[in-house]
Structures are given as C-alpha cells and as structure tokens.
Amino acid sequence: MSYGAVLAHFDVAQITIYVFWGFFAALIWYLRREDHREGYPLVPDYNHSDPIMIPPMPSPKKFITGDGHVVEAPRPEKPETFAAERVLPWAGAPFEPTGNPLVDGVGPAAYANRADVPDYAYDDGLPKIVPLRSAAEFFLAYEDTDPRGFAVIGNDGKVAGEIVDVWIDRAEYIIRYLEVGLVPALGGGRVILPSTFAKIKNKLGVIQCNFLRADHFATVPKLRNPDIITLLEEDKIMGYYGGGQLYGKIGRLEPIL
C-alpha cells in the first residue's frame, strides 16, 4: 500500500450519492415542517382531538408585515364552527345549511378569517381601495360608463337601490366595488356590490345582479367604516355574493333532472 492514497479504498461516487440522499431527505423534512406554519394542524370535523403530525409542528416564528405588524406562525387558533349539519351520519357526507347560508358563510358563501385591517398601498401606506369621494385625485375616464345613479336590479327583477359611489383601487387603477344606496323598503343604508358581480346595462341605465334577489341586499355585510373596507370585510362580501350563485334563487339547490 502506497502512502498518501487516502481515497484508494473508498467508493467516492457511492459516498456522494449517500450524502445527496441524506441532504434531500433532510430538505424534505425541513420543508414539510415549514409548510405546517399555516393551516395546521388539520382537524377532522368528526374528531377534534389533536392529531399526531409527522413531522411535528415547528417552533413559532415572528414575521413583520409590510405595514409594520408582527404576525406569529404557527399560532393557536380555535376550531371554527358553522351553521350546517350532515345530511347522513358518516364522514364524507355533505352538509346542509341550518340557517341563512349567505350570512353564515356556508359552502360557496364561505370566507376566510383574514385580518380586519385595510389592504394598504406600498408607496404611501394608505388604504388601496377607497370610494371616489375620498380620492379627489382620481376620476372615471370620460370614455367609460359612470354607473352612479343607475338602478340596481336583483335576479327577481325588483329594484334594490341605486349606485351612489364607486370604489377604486388606487394601486391598480380599476373599479373594485359599487356602493349601493338601498331603497327604504330594504331599510335604507348603503352596501357594497363587487364590480365582478355587476352587469352594466348602459341603454337601460341599470346594474343587473343575477346572483341575489333584491331583498338579499338588505343583509349584505356592512362596513365598520363607511370610507374604508378591510380584508375581512372584503372576504365576507365576496363570499356573500358568490354564495348567491347557489343560494340566491329558489330551486338552485335542487338537481336539474
């Protein structure tokens, strides 16, 4: 045996592949632990005991958001409850709403419990989505339709109110919401209608919303501040109108055939 031949009796290629396997296994373990920071632990609806997780939950980390808030993940969260019950008594059976699904946030009307703060712009730190009355530097382009004053019609053909203002996204320069002044029969007040759920009919001077009946507008989630909409309020409002695709008209819950 010659002196200095340290690797003469080692298979370098085999050692390399073993090191790679070990590194790759450790990487998978690390990534699986890190993805447990949001949305875990997964708790089945029929058993609220703490499940055994492999790999285990990681230790909490603190994250600083763009607006200066500190968010910790993972964080303790209470199990959510909803107004629905199983149609049949076994796991996997569909749920049936027990109340008003549009308000209770059931099925397609479900929403996420997002932060109850506005979505802030990066350049000036102010809320991105605001009504035109609060953004004097913005205006509707002359070649576009100004929907203010248009009547809002539900899928039952009845009038729910009229458009009193337009909410714009100061960062994207687009219309996000339409503000509806409700008719006295629905209690008056104002609610928000997402632009994606509104069909503008210029010739008739109306806004058609095929997702809700006129009376449904009375229970659209209200804003805490009339000039600011928060992330949580946005999710609730979008869920309300989205749920109307299924719950907004009699007969939509039943099969076609």
C-alpha positions as CSV (number, residue, x, y, z in Angstrom):
1,M,0.0,0.0,0.0
2,S,1.4,3.3,-1.0
3,Y,1.4,6.2,1.4
4,G,-0.9,9.2,0.8
5,A,-3.6,7.2,-1.1
6,V,-6.4,8.3,1.3
7,L,-9.3,7.5,-1.0
8,A,-7.9,4.4,-2.5
9,H,-10.3,2.1,-0.6
10,F,-13.4,4.4,-0.7
11,D,-16.0,4.5,-3.5
12,V,-16.3,8.3,-3.9
13,A,-19.4,8.0,-6.2
14,Q,-21.3,5.8,-3.7
15,I,-20.4,8.1,-0.8
16,T,-21.6,11.1,-2.9
17,I,-24.9,9.6,-3.6
18,Y,-25.4,8.7,0.1
19,V,-24.7,12.3,1.1
20,F,-27.1,13.5,-1.6
21,W,-29.8,11.2,-0.3
22,G,-29.3,12.3,3.2
23,F,-29.4,16.0,2.2
24,F,-32.5,15.5,0.1
25,A,-34.3,13.7,3.0
26,A,-33.4,16.5,5.4
27,L,-34.6,19.1,2.9
28,I,-38.0,17.3,2.6
29,W,-38.3,17.0,6.4
30,Y,-37.5,20.8,6.7
31,L,-39.9,21.9,4.0
32,R,-42.7,19.7,5.4
33,R,-42.2,21.2,8.9
34,E,-42.2,24.7,7.5
35,D,-45.4,24.3,5.5
36,H,-47.1,23.4,8.8
37,R,-46.9,27.1,9.8
38,E,-50.2,28.0,8.1
39,G,-53.5,26.0,8.1
40,Y,-52.3,23.3,10.5
41,P,-53.0,21.1,12.4
42,L,-55.6,19.6,10.2
43,V,-58.5,18.5,12.4
44,P,-61.2,16.2,11.1
45,D,-64.8,17.5,11.7
46,Y,-65.8,14.3,13.4
47,N,-62.9,14.2,15.9
48,H,-61.5,17.3,17.5
49,S,-58.6,15.5,19.2
50,D,-55.1,16.7,18.4
51,P,-53.7,14.5,15.5
52,I,-50.2,13.0,15.5
53,M,-48.2,15.0,13.0
54,I,-45.1,13.7,11.2
55,P,-43.0,15.8,11.0
56,P,-44.1,17.7,14.2
57,M,-45.2,21.3,14.3
58,P,-42.3,23.7,14.1
59,S,-41.5,26.2,16.8
60,P,-43.1,29.7,16.3
61,K,-41.5,32.3,14.1
62,K,-42.3,36.0,14.0
63,F,-42.9,37.8,10.7
64,I,-43.0,41.5,10.2
65,T,-45.6,42.6,7.6
66,G,-45.3,45.5,5.2
67,D,-47.4,47.7,7.4
68,G,-45.3,47.0,10.5
69,H,-47.5,44.4,12.2
70,V,-45.9,41.4,13.7
71,V,-47.5,38.0,12.9
72,E,-46.6,34.8,14.6
73,A,-46.8,31.4,12.9
74,P,-47.8,28.8,13.8
75,R,-50.3,30.4,16.3
76,P,-53.1,28.9,18.4
77,E,-56.5,29.1,16.7
78,K,-59.9,27.9,17.9
79,P,-61.8,25.4,15.7
80,E,-64.3,27.1,13.5
81,T,-68.0,26.5,13.9
82,F,-70.6,26.8,11.1
83,A,-74.3,26.6,10.8
84,A,-74.6,23.4,9.0
85,E,-75.2,19.7,9.7
86,R,-74.5,16.4,7.9
87,V,-77.2,15.0,5.7
88,L,-76.1,11.5,6.6
89,P,-74.3,10.3,9.8
90,W,-70.9,9.4,8.4
91,A,-67.7,11.1,7.4
92,G,-67.7,12.5,3.9
93,A,-71.5,13.1,3.8
94,P,-72.5,16.5,2.5
95,F,-73.5,19.3,4.9
96,E,-76.8,21.1,4.7
97,P,-77.2,24.7,6.0
98,T,-79.3,25.2,9.1
99,G,-79.6,29.0,8.9
100,N,-79.1,31.7,6.3
101,P,-76.1,30.3,4.4
102,L,-75.3,33.7,2.8
103,V,-74.8,35.3,6.2
104,D,-73.4,32.2,8.0
105,G,-70.7,31.7,5.4
106,V,-71.5,28.1,4.5
107,G,-70.5,26.3,1.3
108,P,-69.8,28.7,-1.6
109,A,-70.6,31.6,0.7
110,A,-67.6,30.7,3.0
111,Y,-65.0,33.2,3.7
112,A,-61.6,33.3,5.4
113,N,-60.9,35.0,8.7
114,R,-58.5,37.5,7.3
115,A,-57.1,40.4,9.2
116,D,-59.7,43.0,9.9
117,V,-57.5,45.8,8.5
118,P,-57.4,47.5,5.1
119,D,-55.2,46.4,2.3
120,Y,-52.5,49.1,2.3
121,A,-50.6,50.5,-0.7
122,Y,-46.8,50.1,-0.7
123,D,-46.0,53.6,-1.9
124,D,-47.8,55.8,0.6
125,G,-49.0,53.3,3.3
126,L,-52.7,54.3,2.8
127,P,-55.7,52.1,2.1
128,K,-55.7,50.9,-1.5
129,I,-59.4,50.6,-2.0
130,V,-61.4,53.7,-1.3
131,P,-64.6,55.5,-2.7
132,L,-64.1,58.3,-5.2
133,R,-65.4,60.7,-2.6
134,S,-62.3,60.0,-0.6
135,A,-59.9,60.1,-3.5
136,A,-60.1,63.6,-5.1
137,E,-57.1,62.9,-7.4
138,F,-59.0,60.0,-9.2
139,F,-61.9,60.1,-11.6
140,L,-63.7,57.9,-14.1
141,A,-62.4,58.1,-17.6
142,Y,-64.7,60.0,-19.9
143,E,-65.0,57.1,-22.4
144,D,-66.1,54.7,-19.6
145,T,-69.6,54.4,-18.2
146,D,-70.3,56.3,-15.0
147,P,-72.7,54.0,-13.1
148,R,-73.7,56.5,-10.4
149,G,-77.4,56.9,-10.4
150,F,-78.0,53.6,-12.1
151,A,-80.7,51.4,-10.5
152,V,-79.6,48.0,-9.1
153,I,-81.8,45.1,-10.1
154,G,-81.8,41.7,-8.5
155,N,-82.4,38.4,-10.2
156,D,-86.1,38.7,-9.4
157,G,-86.4,41.9,-11.5
158,K,-87.0,44.1,-8.4
159,V,-85.1,47.3,-7.6
160,A,-82.7,47.0,-4.6
161,G,-81.4,50.6,-4.8
162,E,-79.1,52.8,-6.9
163,I,-75.4,53.3,-7.3
164,V,-74.3,56.3,-5.1
165,D,-70.5,55.9,-5.4
166,V,-67.7,53.9,-7.0
167,W,-64.8,52.3,-5.1
168,I,-61.5,52.3,-6.9
169,D,-58.2,50.5,-6.3
170,R,-55.6,53.3,-6.1
171,A,-52.7,50.8,-6.9
172,E,-54.4,49.0,-9.8
173,Y,-56.4,52.0,-11.2
174,I,-59.5,49.9,-11.6
175,I,-63.1,49.8,-10.2
176,R,-63.4,47.3,-7.4
177,Y,-66.8,47.9,-5.9
178,L,-70.0,49.8,-6.4
179,E,-71.7,51.4,-3.5
180,V,-75.5,50.8,-3.4
181,G,-78.0,53.1,-1.6
182,L,-80.8,50.7,-0.7
183,V,-84.5,51.6,-1.2
184,P,-86.5,52.4,2.0
185,A,-88.3,49.1,1.8
186,L,-85.0,47.3,2.5
187,G,-84.2,49.6,5.4
188,G,-82.1,52.2,3.5
189,G,-78.4,52.5,4.3
190,R,-75.6,51.5,1.9
191,V,-74.0,48.2,0.9
192,I,-71.1,47.2,-1.3
193,L,-71.5,45.4,-4.6
194,P,-68.4,43.9,-6.2
195,S,-67.9,45.0,-9.8
196,T,-67.4,41.4,-10.9
197,F,-70.9,40.6,-9.8
198,A,-72.5,43.5,-11.6
199,K,-73.6,43.7,-15.2
200,I,-73.9,47.2,-16.5
201,K,-76.7,47.9,-19.0
202,N,-76.0,51.3,-20.4
203,K,-79.0,51.7,-22.6
204,L,-81.4,50.9,-19.7
205,G,-79.4,52.7,-17.1
206,V,-79.4,49.8,-14.7
207,I,-77.0,47.4,-12.9
208,Q,-78.1,43.8,-13.1
209,C,-77.0,41.4,-10.3
210,N,-78.1,37.9,-11.2
211,F,-76.7,36.4,-8.0
212,L,-79.1,37.8,-5.5
213,R,-82.7,38.7,-5.1
214,A,-83.4,42.4,-4.3
215,D,-84.3,41.6,-0.7
216,H,-80.9,39.8,-0.2
217,F,-79.2,43.2,-0.5
218,A,-80.6,44.1,2.9
219,T,-78.3,41.6,4.7
220,V,-75.1,42.2,2.7
221,P,-72.3,42.5,5.3
222,K,-71.9,46.2,6.3
223,L,-68.7,48.2,6.6
224,R,-67.5,49.3,10.0
225,N,-66.1,52.5,8.5
226,P,-68.1,54.0,5.5
227,D,-64.9,55.0,3.7
228,I,-62.7,52.0,4.4
229,I,-63.0,48.3,3.6
230,T,-60.9,45.7,5.4
231,L,-59.6,42.4,4.2
232,L,-62.0,40.5,6.4
233,E,-65.0,42.6,5.1
234,E,-63.9,42.1,1.5
235,D,-63.9,38.3,2.0
236,K,-67.3,38.3,3.7
237,I,-68.8,40.5,1.0
238,M,-67.3,38.4,-1.8
239,G,-68.5,35.2,-0.1
240,Y,-72.0,36.6,0.3
241,Y,-72.4,37.3,-3.4
242,G,-70.5,34.2,-4.5
243,G,-72.9,32.1,-2.4
244,G,-75.8,33.7,-4.2
245,Q,-74.9,31.6,-7.2
246,L,-76.2,28.6,-5.3
247,Y,-78.4,30.1,-2.5
248,G,-79.7,33.2,-4.2
249,K,-82.6,31.8,-6.1
250,I,-85.2,29.2,-5.2
251,G,-84.6,25.9,-6.9
252,R,-80.9,26.2,-7.4
253,L,-80.2,23.8,-4.6
254,E,-82.2,21.1,-6.3
255,P,-80.8,18.8,-9.1
256,I,-81.6,19.8,-12.6
257,L,-83.1,16.4,-13.5
